[in-house]
């Protein structure tokens, strides 16, 4: 959920209740508004200057053992994009080629890395934590997370006749999150 910060400016010519007493009883902005007379007061909501609105980061650069990842939840092309460069090649997944879902662990971003002979099909899922809102002036925020490599086991003869059909490997990642204006 996105929130907007506003500055409240109140001008009062005179009032029956002193501002000090009103602040003691009601506190803050509510007290100032309560002492203002409608005919002689003016309240104005002023939006923050452009570029200062705090929102969730939208650019994630991550690296792990022999692996580089970049994830952007929204791009100029209109959808999410993830790029992978590592031991299983170079891949870019966009919009319908990936799945983004919220979970109790955080946001899960999953995409297909390809089929590999006598190993099976490889999928990767990136786990992203939640972040505090930031502005484009904020420095990149460092964080650690992980990706899960999921092998759907298969050989030329087909899947194994018994046992697990999926194999998982965990890839620790370190990276930065930042807000990039598009």
N, C-alpha and C positions, 0 to 999 in steps of 0.2 A: 504494500500500500504506500502510495506517495503522499507526502505531506508538504504543505506550502507554509513558509514562514512569513508572517506579516508584522510590520511595526505599527503600533497604534499610537496616534498622536491626538491628544485631547486638549482643547483650549476652553477654559471656563472663565467668565468675567467675574462672577461672584457666586457664592453658595451659602445656604443656611448652615450646613454641616462643615466643620473644618476638615481639611484633607487629612490631617494627622489622625483625627478620630475615626474617619472613614477607613483609612488604611488599617488602623488597629482592629476595627470591627470586621471588615470584609477582606482586606488584603488586596494589594496590587492593582491591576487594571480595573477589576470589577468595582473597587472603591472609588476610583477616579471617575468612572462612568456613572456611578450612582450619585455623585455629588454634582454632576453637570446638569444644568437646566436645558431642556430641549430647545427652547427658543434662543438661548445664548451660548450654545456649545456646538462644537463641530468635531466629529470623529472621522479620521481618514485612515484607510488601510493602504499601506505603501508596500508594493511587492519588492523583494530584494533585487539588487542590481543584477543585470544579465550575467550569466556565468557563475553566479554564486549559489544557485539552487542546489541543494544537496540531494543526490539520488544514488542508487546502487551503482557500483562500478560496472563497466561494460566492456572491459578488455582484460583478459587474463593471459599472461605469458608464463609458461611452466616448463620445467626441465627435470629430467631424471636420468638414470643410467642410459646413455646413448640415445636419449629421447628428448625431443623438443615439441611442445604443444602450444597452440594459441587458440583461445576460444573467445568468440564475440557473440553475445546473446542476440544482438540485432545489428544488421549491417545496412549499408546504403541500398543494397539489393533487396532488402525487406525481410530478411530472416536470419536465423542463427548460422554461424559458420565455425567450423573447427578445422585446424590444420595439424597434421601429424607428420613428423620426420623422425624416423628411428630405424631399428633393426628390421622392421617389416615393410620398409619402403617409405614413400612420400604419398600422403593422401590428404585430400580436402573434401570435407562433407558439408553440404549446405541444406537448409530447409528440410525437405522430405527425405533426405538421405540420412537423417539423424533423428533421434528421439530425445526430447528434453522433458523431464518430469520432476516434480517435487516429491520428496520422501522425508521420513523422519530423520534421516541422516543429513539431508541437504539436497541440493539440486543434482540430479543424475543426468549426464549427457552421454548418450550411447551412439556409436556409429560402427559401420562395417569396415574392416581393414582388408578383407579379401580371403580367397581360398588358397591354401598352400598344399602342394602334393604330399600325400601320405601323412599329413598332420591334421587337416580339417579346415574349417572356416574360423576366422579370427574376428572377434568383436572387441571393442574397447569401451569402457564406461569410466568417465571422469566424475569424481565426486567433488562438488563445490560447496563450501560452507556459506552461510549467510554473512553479509558484511554490513557495517554501519554505513549510512549514507555519506557520500563524499562529493566534493566539487572538483571541477577541472583544474583548479589551482592546487589541490592537495597532491602531495608526492605519492608515488606508487606505494601500496600497502603490501608488505611481504607476508606470505602465508605458506603453510605446508598442507598437503593433501595427498591423495592417492588416486591411481587409476587401476581398474581391474581388467586384465586381459582374459577373455573367455574364449577358449578353444572348443568348438563343437567338433568332437573327435570323429574322424572319418578317414578311411583309407580307400585305395582303389577298389578293394573288395567290399566297401561299404562300412557302416558303423559297426562297432564291436557287438558281439552277440550277447555279452554279459558285462555288468559293471556300469560305471558312470559314463554318461554320454557327453558330459561337459567337464572341462578341466579349467581351473582358475589360477591365475598368477597375479600377485599384487605388485604394483610399481609405485614406490614412494616418489612424490614430486614436491618440488619447492618452486615458488614463483611469486609473481606480483599481480595485484589487482589495481586497476586505475580507471578513472573516468576519462573517456576520450569523446570530445564533442564532434559530432558528424555533421 
